[in-house]
Amino acid sequence: MRPVNATLAPSVLALISANFAEGEERTHALAYYSMVAGAGASLGLVLGGVFAELLSWRVGFLMNVPLGLVLWTAARHRLVETDTHTGSRQFRR
C-alpha cells in the first residue's frame, strides 16, 4: 500500500461514518466504498501495465491530469460546503 493510501483510507472511512446515519444507509455507503476501492486497486494495476506496454510508462503520469480535472469538476458540482462554525471549538474530555 502506498503512503497516500495509508492516510486516505482512514479519512474516507471517517467521513462515511460521520456523514451517514447508523443502519442501512451507512452499510450501503461502506459497501460502495469497498467495491470502488477494491475494483480501483485491481483495475489500476492492470490498466497501468497495459498502458506501459502499449504506449509508454510516461502515460501513467499524464493520466492523472485529466482524471484529476474531471474529479475536481465533479466535486465542485456535487459536494456542498458545511458550516464550520456550529458547535464548540474546544476538545471534549
C-alpha positions as CSV (number, residue, x, y, z in Angstrom):
1,M,0.0,0.0,0.0
2,R,1.4,3.4,-1.0
3,P,1.7,6.1,1.8
4,V,-1.1,8.1,0.2
5,N,-3.5,5.2,0.6
6,A,-2.4,4.8,4.2
7,T,-3.8,8.2,5.1
8,L,-6.7,8.2,2.5
9,A,-8.5,5.1,3.6
10,P,-9.0,6.1,7.3
11,S,-10.0,9.6,6.2
12,V,-12.7,8.3,3.8
13,L,-14.0,5.8,6.4
14,A,-14.2,8.6,9.0
15,L,-16.1,10.8,6.5
16,I,-18.5,7.9,5.8
17,S,-19.1,7.3,9.5
18,A,-19.7,11.0,10.2
19,N,-22.0,11.7,7.2
20,F,-24.1,8.6,7.1
21,A,-26.6,7.5,9.8
22,E,-26.3,4.2,11.5
23,G,-28.0,1.3,9.8
24,E,-28.8,0.6,6.2
25,E,-27.6,3.9,4.8
26,R,-24.1,3.5,6.3
27,T,-24.0,-0.1,5.2
28,H,-24.7,0.9,1.6
29,A,-22.0,3.7,1.8
30,L,-19.4,1.3,3.1
31,A,-20.3,-1.3,0.6
32,Y,-19.9,1.2,-2.3
33,Y,-16.6,2.4,-0.9
34,S,-15.3,-1.2,-0.6
35,M,-16.4,-2.0,-4.1
36,V,-14.8,1.0,-5.6
37,A,-11.6,0.7,-3.6
38,G,-11.2,-3.0,-4.5
39,A,-12.0,-2.5,-8.1
40,G,-9.8,0.6,-8.4
41,A,-6.8,-1.2,-6.9
42,S,-7.1,-4.2,-9.2
43,L,-8.1,-2.3,-12.3
44,G,-5.4,0.4,-11.8
45,L,-2.6,-2.2,-11.8
46,V,-3.9,-3.9,-14.9
47,L,-4.5,-0.7,-16.9
48,G,-1.2,0.7,-15.8
49,G,0.5,-2.4,-17.2
50,V,-1.4,-2.2,-20.4
51,F,-0.7,1.5,-20.9
52,A,3.0,1.0,-20.1
53,E,3.2,-1.9,-22.5
54,L,1.3,-0.4,-25.4
55,L,2.3,3.3,-25.1
56,S,4.9,4.3,-22.6
57,W,5.4,4.3,-18.8
58,R,5.2,8.1,-19.0
59,V,1.5,7.8,-19.8
60,G,1.0,6.9,-16.1
61,F,2.0,10.4,-15.1
62,L,-0.1,12.1,-17.8
63,M,-3.3,10.2,-16.9
64,N,-3.5,11.9,-13.5
65,V,-4.0,15.4,-15.0
66,P,-7.3,14.8,-17.0
67,L,-8.6,12.4,-14.3
68,G,-7.9,15.0,-11.6
69,L,-9.6,17.7,-13.6
70,V,-12.7,15.6,-14.1
71,L,-12.9,14.6,-10.4
72,W,-12.3,18.2,-9.3
73,T,-15.1,19.5,-11.6
74,A,-17.5,16.7,-10.4
75,A,-16.6,17.5,-6.7
76,R,-17.3,21.2,-7.2
77,H,-20.8,20.4,-8.6
78,R,-21.8,17.6,-6.3
79,L,-20.3,18.5,-2.9
80,V,-21.8,21.0,-0.5
81,E,-19.7,23.0,1.9
82,T,-20.6,22.5,5.5
83,D,-20.9,25.2,8.1
84,T,-17.7,25.1,10.3
85,H,-19.0,27.4,13.0
86,T,-21.6,25.1,14.5
87,G,-20.6,23.9,17.9
88,S,-17.8,24.3,20.4
89,R,-14.3,24.8,19.3
90,Q,-13.0,23.0,22.5
91,F,-11.9,19.5,22.8
92,R,-14.2,17.1,24.7
93,R,-12.9,15.1,27.6
